Amino acid sequence: MRKSKTVLITRNTPVCLDNIFACKSINYEEVDYPIYIIDKSVLLTCPDIVPDSESWRLGEFYPELRHIHFIIPTSVIMELKGIKQQDGLDWFTAKELLNRIRYLLEDTGYLTRPSSYGRATTPAIYYQENDILFTILQNLNRYSISREFELVDPIEQLISSVDQIIHSIRYSTHLELEVNSDMITIYKDKFTILSNSPIASIRARAEGVRTKPFRSQSRTYTGVRNVIVPFDLYNTFLESSNGISYEEWQFALPEEPALIANEFISMTPQLEIGSIDQVTRRFEAFSYIGRYDYAQKRIVHLKYYKNLGVHPRNDGQAMYAEAVAHPDISVVLVTGPAGTGKTFLSTIGAIKMQENNQFTKVIVVPCSIDVQQALGFLPGDLNEKLSPNIAPIKNAIENYLKISDSKIMKAMNQSNNDRKRPDQQTALQNLDATVEKIYEKVFKTVAVEAARGLDFSDTFVIYDEFQDQSIDSADMLLKRHGKNNKMIISGDIEQIHQCGLSTKNNGLAYAKTLCTGLPMVAQITLQDDKIVRDDFVKEIIKRQHK
């Protein structure tokens, strides 16, 4: 076992301390270290609260969380183990947490030694830069020193860990602490249980232990990064036809977190005197946006979005269109509220690529739960039953014709009186028939239930409303991906209609978590400001999010 270090390292690489009370370099007894006990509910919603063997990621977003002693009781570890064996998205997070904790303990040589009194010693993993201590407390199957009964309830085990830490301090420091003395009450004031569970919070406060919710404000992966860059780097990016290297990026922005494969970067230059004119002269639409090409290790310009033949309404749509049209990106995950163009751009991408013979077929898999619940009640054959759920695709085709067909454009721009002219009437009357003709020619509809066992090779696939799929169904659909395949997975995590699913436990959230960082995957999150429908829709969604 490693010995206590009295001379600590200057980098943020962690070091294991055998006994925090014996290490004079941190002065644990003299300096007030607030103690935060981390509950399962916090770990699952904010896994980055657990440090790794390289650094403490959360310190970047929570500078106030310094000079802290974090403790995870082993009873919480066992709760994570139980979750790992269950269905649902939480199993994935629990698995990653347990792996992170295991590697951390192995890399630092962390061990908890039982003392002669049957209590654990007080080791900790120390991060000097953030001045935090991290401890795994052995408390499972122990009893509370203030309540003489065995602990079976996980919440009771969590609350009892406070007593057990105080008991450990008693033996480590040789303090004469009586079980119910005022000294224990004083020590209890140092403790806070971080929990997002209302039940755990109520019961802990009833036992005289403070609680606090903790929800991460760290940057979740959206596929898009907005960065203020030095003007020289921005200028180099604009002038270069093949972008800039990742080494140039890292040299100019050493504090910026590592880029993820196919992450889009929206750059804003730090302008200097005389630089505005230089930027303006070379400015083109979306020229300030780059994409991290993982294979080339370069941040490259957007160029493929032009192949769709429609002009994006905003930068979010430009990034999405780039991902749809890019030949090296085979899976596109797009999320966002209604009216951001998710279905429209995927539909146009399918039509254009079919015209260019890039794929032999286009398949639409409507994932709305309505399909699965109402198939037996709607009249007609399978195609007729599915027709309500492919209406958004047909609506997208109709909108595309309105902006691409000259006759229809002219008819739509005429006044009501002018539309009485035969040529205008004919154009509008033929619109629906044209939409049906294009859909029948280009698209084929496959129900979720019929997709099992299929191999989507040489296929452009659209999974619409993916948030209404369970994790098991989502897993099955993801594995239909074949050779020379383009898969568009779209939906709105805030618009879930299936009972039993939540914003965390659904197919779209599962796919985003599972696929982040893969070199053939691009993710785009379209925010509320990318809505291109009427202002009424914008205001409704704005109020909902408030």
N, C-alpha and C positions, 0 to 999 in steps of 0.2 A: 504494500500500500504506500502511496506517496506521502511524504512528510509535509508538514505545514511549511509554507513559504513565508519567510520574513521579508524578503526583498522581492517585490512583485514586479512583473513585467510592465513595460511601457506601452505595449500594443494592447488591443482589446481581445486578444486570444485569452481564453479563460484558463484559470489555474485552480486546482482543487486544494482546499484547505482542510486538513484533518479535523481541526477543532477551531471554530471561529473565536472561541474565548481564549485560546492559547496563542493566537496570531496577533502580535503587537502592531503589525503594519496597518491593520484596519481599525483597531481599538473598538471592538464591538461593544464592550462593556461601558466605555466612556462616551461613545458617540451614539446618538439615538437613531437606530435603524427601524423605521416602521415595518411591521411584518404584515404581509398580505398573503392570505391563504387562498389558493386558486381553486374554484369549484369547476366541476365538469361542464356546466353550462357556459362558462367563460371560455374554457379551452376549445369547445366545439365551435363557438362563434368567432373566436379570435385565436387561432392556433399559434400566431406569431408572438404571443405573449411568452411562449417557451423559447428560450434562447437556443442557438446551436453552437457548435464548437468553433465557429468562425467569429460570430458577433451576435449582438442582440438587435434584431431588425427593428423592433418596436421603438427603440430609443430614438430613431429618426423622426417618428411621428408624435411621440410623447416625451419631450425633453423634461417635463416635470416629473416623470417617473424615474428619478435617479435617487441614489442613496436609499435603496429599498431592499428588503429581504423578502423574496418570493418563496413560498413553500407549496409543494404539491403533496398532500398526504397519499400514501399508497392505497388507501381505500378508493380514492378518485382514480388511480391507475387501474384498479380492478373494475371500476365502473366502465372505463374506456375499453377494457378487454371484453366486457359483456356486450357493449355496443358494436364492437368489431365483428361479432358473430351474428348480428341481426341484419335485416334488410333495411334499406334506406340510404340516403346520401351520407348520413352521419358516420356510417361504417368506414367510408373512405377517409374522412377527416380523422376519425379515431385511429385508424391504421397508420396514417402519416404522423400523427402525434406520438404514438408509441415508438415508431421507428426513430423519430427525431430525438426523443428522450433517451432511448437506448444508445444511439450513437454518441450523444452528448456525454453520458455517463461513462461509456467505454473510452472515448477519446481523452477524457480528463482523469481517468483512473478513480472515479468517485466510488466510495464504499461507505456503507453505514455499519459501524461496529456496535453490537450490543454491549452495554456496560455490565458490570457485575451486579447492578441493581435491576437488570432486565429491561433497562431503558436504552434508547438509542443515544449515541453521542451526537454532536452537533457539527458535522462537516458541512461544507458549502462550496459551490463553484462560484468563483469571483471574477467579475468583469470590471477592470479598473476604469476604463474610459467612461462607462455609465455609472460606476460605483453601485453595482447591484450584486446581491448574493442570491443564489438559486439552490434550493434544497429539496430533496425527496425525503419526506418524513415517514418513518416506519410506524404506522399506527393501526394497521389492520388487525382485527381480532383482539384489540386491546380494550381496556375498560376506562371509563371516565373516572378520574380521581375524585370528582365531586358527586358522582352518581354511581352507586355500587351495583351495576348490572351489566350483563354482556350486551354488546352493541351489534345489532343486526341491521338496523335501518341505516342506509348510506348517509342520510342527512345527519343522523345522530353521530355517526363516525366522523363526519366533517366537523361538526361542532366540538366533539370531544378532542380533536386534534389541538385545540387551543390549550386545554388543560395539560395535554401530554407534552407540548413544547415547553410550557412553564415548568413542568416536572423535570424535563431534560435540562433546562437552565439551572434548576435547583441543584442537580448533581454535578453539572459541569463547572459551576461557579462556587459550589459549597455554600450557597445561600441557605439560611435557615428559613425556609418558606413553609409555613403551616398550610394544611389543605384549604382551610377557609379563612386564611388571614387577610388582612388589608393589603399585604404585599402582592398576593395573587390578583386582587382587584386592580392594583396599580399596573401590574404587568398586562392584564387583560386590555387595558386602555391602548396598548401598543398594537393590538391585533385588529385586523379588518378582514372579513371574508369577502372576497370578490365573487359575486354570484348574480346571475341573471334570473335565477329561479325565485319567484315570489314566495313559495312555500319555505324554501331554505332560509330566505331572508327573515320571514316572520318568526320561524322557530329559533333562529340564531339570536335575534334581538330579544326574544322572550327569555333566553338564557344569559342575557347581558353582554352579548358579543356584537360589535358593530358589523354591518354589512354595507356593501356598495356595489351597484351594477357596473359592469364594464363592457362597453361595446366599442369595438375597434373603429378608429377613424383612419386607418391606414389605407393607402391607395389600392383598391381592388383592381384586378386586371380588366381593362376595358378594351384592350387592343389599340388604344390611342393614347399618346403621350404629348402633352403640351409643354414645351421647353423654351425658355429664354436662352439664346445661344450668343456667344461672342460674334460681333459683326464679321470678323475675318472668316470665321467658320461658315457663317451664313452665306457670305459672298462667294466663298469657294464652292459651296454646294450649288448655288445658282449657276455659276460659270461652268461647272463640270458637267459633261454629258452623262457620265456614269456615276455621279454622286461623290460621296466621300467614304474613306475607309473607316472601319470601326476603331482602328488605332488613332486616327485623327480625332474622332469623336471623344474617345476616352481621354486623350491628352488635353483637349480643350475643356472637358467637363468631367474631371476626376471624381467628383462627389455624386454624380448621377448614377442611380442604380443600373445594373446591367440590362441591356436590351433583350427582348424576347423575340424569337423567330417570327417574322412577318408583322411585327409591331409597327404601327404607323406613328410617325413623329411630326407634329405640327410645330414648326420653328418660328419663333419671334426674335428678330435680331435686337441686340443692344445697339441702338443707333448712336452715331457720333456726328459731329459737325460735318456737313457735306456728304454724308452717307445716304441721306434720303433720296437724293437725285439718282445715285447709283442703283439703288434698289428699284426705284420706279422705272428706270429705263429698261431693265431686264425683267420686269414683273410680267408673269403670265398666270392664268388661272391655275390655282393649286400648286404653283411652283415652289411654295414654301413647305410643302408636305413631302416627307420621305418615307420609305419603307425599309425596314431592316431585312436585308437579304442574308439569311443565315449561311447559305452555301458560299456566297462570295465574301461574306464578312464585310459588307458594305451597306451604307444607307443610300438607296437609289431613288430616282425620281419616279413619279407616277406617269405611266404612258399607256397602259392597256385599257384604262377606263374609256378612252375615246372610241374603242372598238364597238361599244354598245350602241353608238349612234344617237345617244340622247345626252344632253348637257346636264350634269348634276346640279341640283338646286343649292347645294351647300357642300362644305368640305367633308362632312360625314358621308354623304352620298357618294362623293368622289372616291373616298377610301373604300367604301363598300363595292362600288362598281369596279374598282381596280382589282379587288380580291376575286370578284365573280369572273372577270375576264382574264385573269392571269393564268397562263398555262401550267405554272409550277405549283399553284395552290389548288389542292384537290378537295379540301373541306373548308367551307366558310360558315362560321357561326355568327349570326347577326341577331342582336336583341335591341329592343327599343319600343316605345309606345306607339299607339296607332297613329297613322299619318306620316310616318318617317320615310316611307318608300321601300320597306323591306320586300313586300310581295311584288311590287312594280319592277324593281331592278332585277330580281331573280327571274321573273317572267321574261323580261326583255333579253336577259342574258341567255336564257334557254332558246328563244326564237333565233337570235343572232348566231349562236353556235350550231344550231341545227342547220341553218342556212349555209354555214361555212363547212358543213360535213365534219365537224369536230367530234360529234357523237352520233351513234346510230339511232338513238331514241332518247326521248325526254319522258321521265316518269314523275308524276305528282302523287305524293302520299299525304293526303289530308289527315293531320294528326289530332284534329279537334275531337274532344270526347263525345260530341254530339253524334259523330259517325258511329261509334261503338255502341252508344246507348239507344239510338233510334233506328238502326238498320232494320230491325224486325217490324217496325211500326209504319215506316214509309212505304207507299205503294211503288210498284214497278220492279225492274231487275236491279242488279247491283249498281250499274252505271247511273240509273235514275235515282237510286237511293243516295248515291254519293254526290249528286249534282248540287245540293245546297252548300256542300263544303268545298266545292271547287269554284264557287261563285267569285271569290276574291281573285283567282287567277284570270277568269274571264273578264272581270272588271279591269284588271291591269292591262289586258290585251286591248280592251275598248279605249282606255285612256291613252295607250300607245298609238292607236290608230288616229285618235283625235289630234295628236301632235306630229304625226308622220305622214298621213295620207292627205294630199293637197285638197282633194275634193271634200273630204270630211272636214278638214280645217276650215275651208271656205264656208261650208254649210253651218258649222258651229259659230262662226263669226258674224253671220248674217242676223239681221233683226227678225222678229217673228213674222212681220209682213213679207220680208224677202224670202222666208222659208216656204212660202206658199208656191214659189216658183217650182216647176216640175223637176229641174235639175237638182235643186236643193233638197226637195222632198225625197227624191230618189236616193241621194247620198245618205241621208239620215235613215231611211228605211232599210238600206242595205247594210247598215252598221252592224246590227245584231246578227244578220246572216253571215257577215264576214268574220265576226268574232267566233261564231260556232265553227265555221270552216277552218279557221286557223287552229283552233283548239283540237279539232278532230285530226288535222293533218300533222301537228307537231307533238301534241301531248297524249300521254296515256295515263289513266288514273288507276292506282293500285291502293286498295284498302290496307290498313295496318295489319289486319288479321291475315291478309293474303301475302304479306311480304316475307313471312317466315320461310326460311330455306332458299330464298331467291339470291342470285348473284348479280348485282348491278354492275356489269362490266360494259365499257363503251357507252356509258349512260350519264345523262345530266339528270340528277335527282333533286327534287324540291320537297323537303319536309316542312310543311307549314303548320304553325301553332304547336311547336314541339313541346312547349311547357305543359301541355295537357297529357303528356305521356308519363307513365310510371317509369321508375328506373329500370325495371326488368324489360319493359317494352323498348325503352330508349336504347338499352344495351343491345337488344336484338336488331334494331334498325341500324345502329352504327356499324354492326358487323356485316351488313349487306354490301358494304363498300368493296368494289372490285377494281380490276385493272382499267386504266384510262377512264376514270370516273370523276365527275364533279358533283359534290354533295353540298347543297345549300340547306342549312338548318336555321330556321327562323322562328321567332316568337317573342312574346312579351312576358317576362317572369311575373310581372305584376297582374297579369290577366289570366288567372288559373280558374278553370271551371270544374275540374274533377274533384269530387269529395275525397279527402284523405291526402291530398297533395298540398304542399306549402311552397313558399318562395325558395326554400332551401332544398326541399325534398321533391324534386320533379325532374323530368327528363332533360330539360334544357340546362338547368343548373348542374346536373350530373355531367352532361357533355362538356360544358365550359370548364368544369374542374378537371375532368379527365384528359382533355385535349390541349390544355394550355402548354405552350412551349414546343409542341411538335412542329417540325420544319415544314410539313405539308398543310398546316392549319393556319387560318387567319381568323381572328375574332374582331368584331366591330360592335361597339355599344353606341347606339344612336341616342343621344340625350334629348331632353324635352325641347331644347332650342333648335333641333333639326326637324321639327314637325312642319310639314308643308301644306297641311290642310287649313281650313278656315280658322281664324283667330278664336272662334268659339271653342274648338277642340283644344287649342293651346291653353286657354284659360281653365277649362275643366280639369285637364291633367295637372296643371300647375296647382290648383286648389286641392286635388286629391293628394298630391305629394306633400303639401303643407300639413 
